[in-house]
Amino acid sequence: MLSPNLLLFYVKDPIKSAEFYEKIFQIKPVAAFSTYVAFSFPNGLTFSLWSTTAKDFVSSGSGHRSELAFMVSEEDEVRRLRAAWGRLEINIEQDLFEAVFGLNFVALDPDGHRIRVCIPDRN
């Protein structure tokens, strides 16, 4: 079985975006260049930021049609993170609300990528 281990967001300024993600991940990047930044996690996932102005960048797509999501175990943790991110002045697109799967909220990074904090499906 092939397991995904890299998630990459296209951004205008990887260094600026890395400052944002350092706040929510609470870790430093493992690689940081003007056109590419990478964060590595113990579960094997690498989250990277790639500049849309990089010399070799090619993409015909546009827009933000995906989300980075954090599933936490309890509603209290969703509320705690919402309050913490508010203190960090992170832009909140959708404040705390009940969806079919439970309590969640959605924040935006500097490039408008959606970041959801939620609990696992109740079903």
N, C-alpha and C positions, 0 to 999 in steps of 0.2 A: 504494500500500500504506500502511496506517495502522500506524505504529510506536509502541508504548507508550513514554512518556517520563516517567511519574510513578508512583511506588510510594508508597502511603500506608498507614501503620499507625495504628490507633486505640489511644490510650494514655490512662492516667489523668492523667499530669502530663508534658506535652511538654518542659518545661524540664529536669526530672529525667532523662527519657529521652534528651534531647539530650546531656547530660553523658556518658551511657553511649556513645552513638554517636560522639561526638567522639573517644573513646578508640580505638575500632576503626577508624573512618574516617581518623583523624589529620588532620581538617580541622574548621574552624568552620562553623556554619550560615550560610547566606546571608540567612535571615530567622528571627527568633525573637520570638514573641509568647507570651503566657501560654497561649493555646489552640492555637497552631500553630507548628511549627518546620520549616524546610526546609534540606536539604543539596543542593548542586548538584555534579555531576561532569562532567569533561571529555567523557565519551561522550554527554552530552545528557540523562542520567537525573537526575531530581530525586527524592530520597527525603524524604518528609514524615511528620511526626508530628502527629496531630490529636487534640485532647482529647475524650474521651467526655462531658465535662461542658460543652463549648462550647454557647453559647446556641442555635445553629442545627444542632447535631449530631442526626442521625436515623439509626438503624440498627436493624433488627429481628434482625440476626445476632448471634451470640456465639461465643466460642471462638477458638482459633488453629489454623486449618486450612491455613496456608501457611507458607512459609519465605523468608527472605532468604538467598541463597546466594552464596558467593564461590568460583568455580572458579579454582584456581591451577594452574600448569603442572607442578609436581613434588610428589612425596610429601614431600620434605624441607621444602618450604614449608608443607605442612599441619602437619607436626610443629613447625616454627618458630613458626607462628601459635598452635598449641595451647599451647606453652610461654609465649609472650608474653602470651596472654590469661589464663593461669594466674597470672602475675605481677601482672596487673591485677585479679585476683580476680573475673573474670567467671564467672558460674555456668555450669558445663558439665553439660548434660543427658545427653549420650552422649559418653563419652571416645573417643579414637582407636579406630577399628575398621574392618575391611574389609567393605565392602558389595559388591554385584555390580559396581558401577562403580569401586570402588577405595577407597583410604584416605580417611577423613573423620572429622569430629567435629561435634557440635551443641552450641551454647551457647544460653542464654536471656537475653533482655533483661529489664529490670525489670518488664515487663508479661507476661512469659511467651512472647513471640514467639520462634520458633525461628530460629537463625542457623547455617547449615551452611557449613563449609569443606571443600572436596573437590577432587579432580582431575577433569578431563573423563573421560567414559566411555572405557574402554580398547578398546572394540570399534571 
